[in-house]
Every structure is written in C-alpha cells, then in structure tokens.
Amino acid sequence: MRSIWKGSLGFGLVSIPVKLYSAVQTSSIDLDMLDSRDHERIRYQRVNEKTHKEVPYDKIVKGYKLNDDYVIVEAADFEAAAPEKSKVVEIESFVDITDVNPMFYETSYYTEPDTKNNKAYALLLQALKKSGKAGLARFVLRSTESLCIVHPVDNVLVITRIRFGQEIRDTDELNIADDVNISKKELDVGLALIKQYAEAFDVSKFKDEYNDELLKIIKAKSKGKRATIKKLKPHKTKSNDLYEQLMESLKTKKGA
C-alpha cells in the first residue's frame, strides 16, 4: 500500500507521527467508455474554454471567482489557511462511537506509526478499546478540511472521515407523518420479528454478487453466448392486513 498523507496524530500533549493508508477499495468492474460505431475508447480532455485547445496538466491551476475575475489559489494558500490541520490530526474530544449516526460516515484510513513499537500509539489504541470511546478530530486532506473520528479496529488506529452537520439535509420536506397509530400487538410482533432475525454483525458473509454476475455475463458474451436472465419472483402476501403480514413473516423460517 502507498501512504496518502503523512503527519501526526495528537491528543493532549502527546504527538504520534503517522502515515495514512486508504482502508477501502472499490469492488466494481472497471468499464471503459467507447464509441459505439468502432469501439474506440473515449478520452476526456482538459480544454481551454476560449481557445478550445487541450491544456497540459502542469498548466492547470485552481481559481476562485471574485468580482468577475479569478484569484489563483496555490498549494501554499491551502496550507496557510490552517497550517496545523495540514500536518496534524488533533483529537479535540472523546465521544461514544455509538452516538455517531451512520449517516455521517464517509471513508476510512488506516494509520501506521513511524516506528513499529510506538508506545504512544499502543497506549491510545488500548485506552480507546477499554473506554469504548472514539476521538473526534479535524484535519486537512487534499486541500479540504475533514471532520473525523479516531477509533480502534483490532490492533490498528483507524481514522474515519465523517460529514459536517451542515452537510446532512433536513427532513422537513419529506412527506412523512409523525402520528401514525401502531397498535401494541403490531409493535410486539414487529419486535419479535426483529429478534428472530437478529445476529452478530459479520460483514464477511456478504459479497458483491451483482458485479460477479455482471462479469459472468461479460465473459459469456465474449464467447458469443447469451446470458441466462434470472426472473424476479415477487413475494406475495395472503393478506393486506399489517398484523397478519407480520405474523406470516414470523412463522416463515429465516433463509427459507
């Protein structure tokens, strides 16, 4: 793996030099855009809007439009905006990780200490495990300030970027009633159904089956074969009554 960021992880007066590595990878099939007429690849070019000529990558700069003109923003300007956040993931507080709504999660990074036997790294890892807490911090990655939580996964400290509060849309515009009457017997059966299907979280049980099936279709087409299309069989219920549907679900064995 190649590190994408180098700096330090700080809490209190303790500073731990670390590198960040992306903890996730895509599982989707890499498809190219082609011209349907001759199957040649389509290339996207960076074109000057005025001259219509392609611009070399090393000549591209970033700018902010101000009063009908552009102010060029350089790498040094991004760092000057928050020099400490460009090199330090500073833990500002500790929170219960269960209090973080999953809607806020974005992506995760593994942290690696500069030395294998870093005592401060091991201390923070063990303290977070024992306390059940996660560090809440801010840092700058790729010219963008990110909010994140620092939490333990096995023997590694993981930094998971989370969204800022203003990035989550309000629910006021959704057409959802807040006074729907649910009877006690319906709720009791609903809870029983949840209990019946409850299990320990094990993500290894789930695979990206869609892309596997798509790859099979692609390989079949390459040999001139037609793919077998699976027919979707909609589940039919015997009644429109919610309680009866719940009871029928409860009687149905999981996985049947």
N, C-alpha and C positions, 0 to 999 in steps of 0.2 A: 504493500500500500504506500501511496505517496501522501505526505502531510500537506494540508491545505492552509495551515495557519500555525504560526509559532509565536509564543508569548509566555504569559504566566497566569496561573490560577491563584487568586489571592483570597484569603479570609482572615480578618483581623490583621495582625502584623506578619502573618505567615504568607510567604510567596513561593509558589511551586512552578518552576519552569516546565512548560508542557508543549507538546505538539498536538494538533487536532487532525484526526483522520475521519473521513466520511464513514459512517456506520451503516449506511444503506446503499443498495444498488438496485437498478431497475431490472424487472423481470420480463418486460415487454419485448416483443420481437422487433428488431431493427428493420423498418421498411423504408425504402428509398422512394422519392417522388420521381416519376417517369413521364415522358411524353408518350401518350397512348398511341401515337402514329408510328413511332420507330423504337420505342422502349429505351430511348437515351435518357440518361439522368438529367434532372433539372437542377441547375446550380443557382443559388441565391447570391446576388451580387450587391455590394455596398456602392450605391450610385449617387453621385452628386446631383441634387435636385435641379440645379441650374444648367450644368454642362452636360448632364446625362452620361458622364464618364465614370468608370469604376474608380473608387478611391482605395489606395493601398491601406492595409490595416494600420500600419505605423503612422499614417497621416490623420487618423481619426481621433478626435478629441471630444470631450463632453462639455456641453454648454447649458447655461440657464438663461432663458429669455427674460429680459428685464427692460422695460420701456422701449419695446420694438427693436431691441438689439440683444446680442448674445454676450454673456460674460463667460469666458472659458474657465472651467473648473479643473484644476490639476490634482494629481495624486497627493501632493503636499497639502493642498487645501482640505482634502478629506481628513487627513491625519491631524491637521491643525484644529479642526472643529472639535475633536475630542482625542487628544494625544494619548491620554491614559487608557481610554477604551479601545484604542487601536492595538495595544500590546498587552492589555491585562483583562482577564475575566474576573472582575471583582465581585465577590459574593456580598450582597448588601443585607441580606436577611436569610433566615431559615424558615421554611414553611412545611406543612404536611403535604406530601405529594398527592394524597387523596383529595386535597382541596383544589387541585388544578384541574379545571374542566377539560376533558379531552378535545374540545373544540379549539383549544389554544395551541395544541401540539403542531409543530411543523416538521422538522427533521432532526436527526441525532448525529453526534460526532463522538468518537472515542478519543479520550485524552491519554497521552503517553508521557510519563515523566522523563526528564532529560537523563536520569540515571535509573537503572533497573531497581535498585534498592533504595528508593527515595522514602525516607521515614515520614516526612510531612504528608506525602501523597497517601501512604498507607494509613496514617492517622486519620485523615479526613475521610477516607473510604470506610474505615471501621466505625468512626463516630457517626457517620450518616446511616450506616446499616443498623447500628444499635439504637439510635434515636428515632429512626423512621422518618427523618426529615430530609429535605432537599434544599440545596442552596439556590437562592434567587439572585440572578446577576444580569448585568448588561455588558455587551462588548460590541465592537465593530468588526464585521466580516464583509469583505468585498465592498467597501465603501457604504455599507448600510448598518445602522445600529440595530442590534438584535437583543431582545429580552430572552433569557434562557433559564433553565433550571439545571443544577448540577446534582446528579443522583448516581448511586452505585448500581452496577449490573455485574454480578459475580465479583471478579477481582479488578474491575475497571471502573474509573470515574467517567460517566457519560454526560456530555453537555447536550441537552435537547432544546433547540430553539423553540420558543413559543410566541404567539402573536401578542401584540399590544391590545389593550382593552378596546381602543377605538377602531380596531380592525374587524371586530365582530359586529355584524349588523344587528340592529334592533328587531325585535319580533312583532312590534306593534302593527305592521302592515299585513301580517298573516291572518287569514280568515279562520281563526280557531276559537271555539267557545271555551270559556273557563268555568262554566256552570253545568256541565253535562252530568246528569244523575246516574250514578252507578250503584246498583243495589249491593247489599252486603254479601248475598250469595254469589253474585257475579264476581265480586272482588276476591272472595275466598277461593273460588275455583281458579281464578286467574293467578293467585299466589301459589296455589297447589301446582298449577301447570309450570310456573317458573321453577319451583322447587324440583319438579320431576326432570326438568331439562338442565338443571344447574350442574356444573362440573368445574374442576380446576382449569384455569386458563392454560392451554397448551397450543401455541401458535404453530408448532411443527406438524400438527395434524392437518393443517390447511395448506394446499398447494394452488398455484396459479394454473388452474385447469384450462381456462379459456385459451391462454397462449399455447399450451400443449396441443389442444385440439386444432387450433389455427395452424400450427406448424405441420400437423398431420395432413391437413387439407392442402397446404402448400406443396408438401412432398408428393402427395397423390397427384396433384395437377401437373407436377414436373414430369410424371411418368404417363401423362395422358389419361389418367383415371378420374372419374367423377367421385367426389366425396359423398359419403353417406350422411345425409342430413337427419339429425335426431329430431323427432317430433315432440313438441312440448305438450305434455298432458296436464291440462288444468285440473287442480284439485276441486272436486265438487263436494259441497256440504249438503246434508239431508234437510237442513232447516235454516231459516233466516234469523232464527232467534239466537241472540248472542250467548245466552246461558247454555243452550243446547249445543252450540258450536264448541264452547269451552269444554263441556262435559265429554263431547265426542273426541276432542283433542286429548283430553286427559286419559281416555280409555285406549287411545292409539299408542302403541309402543314406540319409543324413540328409535328413529332409524328405520322404521318399517316402511 
